[in-house]
């Protein structure tokens, strides 16, 4: 009976969402950025280069290993948007290419500041970006932060609510590991805006999952350590859909509305699966059902889901999990360096 009542409530809430947002959601629905990087057509016309859409990250890495440093730099200067976004390209060369691409786009000049290590930058749509904190190739441990809604190239590192941004989460996690972990803030997919149909459905997450799988394949192709994924809010939907194919040793979800799976076993991953949800997080009010494509299924933080629990008693709200001094951040740091939550 309790489950039946919960389903009725969920149906009512979903109906309200559809009827209340259909007008504006249809007009403001996000178009997922996917496929080959910008500039790919020009790249394809420039000799025998790997196809950005069909070549695997391993094939891309193998191709670049055949090139002299001079030839590599030449390609970065002539095709910065392709080289800067192509998984499997040497890390330092991607940084170089993205500095060139950012210098040509006055909207995001702050991302071109000296010392920033921009691993991906795509200005299409609202813009996607990935930034590395630490040395990706020499660090024994690597973590990747996958954010949720309302994150793009403009809001990726906003100063307001810093621990709700991938930049703030990444810097906080790296500090908590005392610099022992290289952290990638991966705002590499088109996120939902606000609370509407995009946030309640899995369309954007499906494209994001494909991009995340390819991104982790690219990390492996250049010799980086197998990452731990830290997936916030709608980002946990992305990680759930990517779980079977992604290269990760751990998948940590926090403030999750669901992973589009009934249990940790249903994710079909060898990675350790962790879940955190603090008592004050409003995400608890979101029904954990999936009905007619709406909703994201079971609560990963529920005991029956089968995920390992991450303590989050001292975290506050939906974006407080990475705040310094919280038990959740201490646990994240332990997981990031290969240990258990503590």
WOKAUR-V204137 format. One line per field, one symbol per residue. burial: + if it has 24 or more other C-alpha atoms within 12 Angstrom, else -. Layout:
burial->???
//
This chain:
burial->---------++-++--++------+---++++++++++++--+-----+++++--++++++-++-------++-+++-++++++++++++++++++++++++-----+--++---+++++++++-++++++++++++-+++++++++++++++++++----++++++++++++++++-+++++++++++++++-++++++++++++++++++++++++++++++++++++++++++++++++++++++++++++++++++++++--+-+-++++++++--+-++-++++++--+++++++++--+-++++++-+++++++++++-+++++++++++++--+-
//
